[in-house]
Amino acid sequence: MRLIPVSSLQPGMKLGKKIYSEDGVVLLSENAELSEAIIRRLRAHGLDLVYVADPRTDDIVIQDMIEDETRRRALREIRTSFKEMMQPAVKGIVYPRLGKAFTNLVESIMDDLSSREDAMIMMMNINSMDQYLYRHSLNVCVYTILLGQIHGYSKDDLTLLGLGAMLHDIGKTKLPLELLNKPSRLTDAEFEQIKKHPEIGFRLLKDEPGIPLKSAHCAFQHHERINGTGYPRGLKGEEISEFARWIAITDAYDAMTTHRVYRPAMLPHQALEVLYTGSGEWYEKSKLEVFRDHVAIYPLGMTVTLNTGEKGVVVKIHKDVPHRPVIRILNDPLGAEVKSPFDVDLRNQLSVVITNVDGMEDKPEG
């Protein structure tokens, strides 16, 4: 299978991977034939990229970071719990189900990631129509737990970290929906209102049964920055929780690689470039380096153009050098399909570099 922009879909193409709804329900299965109506619906839902079947790349196996059932259960629990919290507050009412339900989810995610050999951070926003807040909460949790496992945290610390990551944006459940779903950029006044969500989230979680204080501080501090320019308190360096310093990176990365109504999604290599402009200033350099070394900046199945003029598809990612993948050449420098596709390993061909990613020609770099 291969990964292509929704803008390049043609009727008659067949899906390579399932497409999920907001509840994690399968809307379209593998090998579903795409019609004009289906393609229009995918565009309307803001999908940027989908996997399609292609016999020239049918040996590419895309393994998701977590199991389908874990994903469905997590999205369902996040959606149910967050919707409950969006209801008007009743004095004296707490949410004791949060601690147990989300701890179980975090443990399932930890188990899934532990079973993945040489796991890397892969884009989780492909083939999904989930509501942003729910999907974002899950994605940040998965990315952060993987980084925590790589860092070597104990199981207990990983659970605290995962809880903090999954609930980092829970304060947004108390903000007006019209503000969260605004289809254009926020005004300065609206952004000031959004900036209240870390403190709101901390207040919601700090006395919540089953939610440790270290996890609650992740909600409070994930927008703090190393140089003190973050919010809500302008903390600096090690004044910021170590867990929150990890989440600051994964939160920003997922936000940039997710389609929003007012801007298209970036691809991983673009988001990584933006993150690195804040290395040592906004984000802790050593943590950003761990992230860089374990993110698949050119996803499997992505069509790329090389400096030779040839076009091909990413068929393998080297964990030690993820920016130098193996490319299957499908088109020659003149654009004609090659009769016998062949693989080029950029790890060994140092003079060959990726110059363009399919579908990004008209997208801004930042």
Protein Blocks (a to p, Z undefined) as FASTA:
>chain_A
ZZddfklpcehiacfbdcddfkopafbdghiacdfklmmmmmmnopabdcdddfklmmbc
cddfbdfklmmmmmmmmmmmmmmmmpccdehiacfklmmmmmmmmmmmmmmmmmpghiac
ddfkgoiabdfklmmmmmmmmmmmmmmmmnopafklmmmmmmmmmmmmmmmmmgcfklmm
ocbdcdfklmmmmmmmmmmmmmmmmmgghiafklmmmmmmmmgcfkopacfkopahjlpc
fklmmmmmmmmmmmmmpccfkbccddfklmmmmmmmmgoklpcfklmmmmmmmccfbggh
iacddfkopacddfbdcfklmmlccdddfbdfkopacfbdcdddfklmmmbccfbdehil
mpcfZZ
